[in-house]
Amino acid sequence: MLCVNTEWIEEIGDVEQASLFCWQVFINKFLLRTGKLKTLLHTIKQAFMDRMNNICSKMLSC
């Protein structure tokens, strides 16, 4: 899932860098709002595991 603001792409000139920047902003906002790093790490880990399970299930043998 890409997290990109088109203005950032124009300013930064690179979709990948803009995406990374966007995630840094998102994470910073999340941390400011919740103040809980553990929650964020758990959320990221869960999203990663869900994605891997999804990929794995598409590959038939898992």
C-alpha positions as CSV (number, residue, x, y, z in Angstrom):
1,M,0.0,0.0,0.0
2,L,1.5,3.3,-1.1
3,C,1.1,6.3,1.1
4,V,1.8,9.2,-1.2
5,N,0.8,12.8,-1.5
6,T,1.2,14.1,-5.1
7,E,2.6,17.4,-3.9
8,W,5.4,15.5,-2.2
9,I,6.2,13.6,-5.3
10,E,6.6,16.9,-7.2
11,E,8.8,18.4,-4.5
12,I,10.8,15.3,-3.8
13,G,10.8,14.1,-7.4
14,D,10.7,10.4,-6.5
15,V,7.7,8.3,-5.7
16,E,9.6,5.9,-3.5
17,Q,11.2,8.7,-1.4
18,A,7.8,10.5,-1.2
19,S,6.3,7.3,0.0
20,L,8.9,6.8,2.7
21,F,8.5,10.5,3.7
22,C,4.7,10.0,4.0
23,W,5.1,6.9,6.2
24,Q,7.5,8.9,8.5
25,V,5.0,11.6,8.8
26,F,2.2,9.1,9.4
27,I,4.3,7.3,12.1
28,N,5.2,10.6,13.8
29,K,1.5,11.7,13.8
30,F,0.5,8.3,15.2
31,L,3.1,8.5,17.9
32,L,2.1,12.0,18.8
33,R,-1.6,11.0,19.0
34,T,-1.1,7.8,21.0
35,G,2.3,8.1,22.5
36,K,2.5,4.3,22.4
37,L,5.4,2.8,20.4
38,K,4.4,-0.7,21.4
39,T,1.0,-0.3,19.8
40,L,2.5,1.1,16.6
41,L,5.1,-1.7,16.4
42,H,2.3,-4.3,17.0
43,T,0.2,-2.7,14.2
44,I,3.1,-2.8,11.8
45,K,4.0,-6.4,12.7
46,Q,0.3,-7.4,12.3
47,A,0.0,-5.7,8.9
48,F,3.2,-7.4,7.8
49,M,2.1,-10.8,8.9
50,D,-1.3,-10.3,7.3
51,R,0.4,-9.4,4.0
52,M,2.8,-12.4,4.2
53,N,-0.1,-14.8,4.9
54,N,-2.0,-13.3,2.0
55,I,1.0,-13.8,-0.3
56,C,1.6,-17.3,1.1
57,S,-1.9,-18.4,0.6
58,K,-1.7,-17.3,-3.1
59,M,1.3,-19.5,-3.6
60,L,-0.7,-22.7,-3.0
61,S,1.9,-24.5,-0.9
62,C,2.5,-22.8,2.4
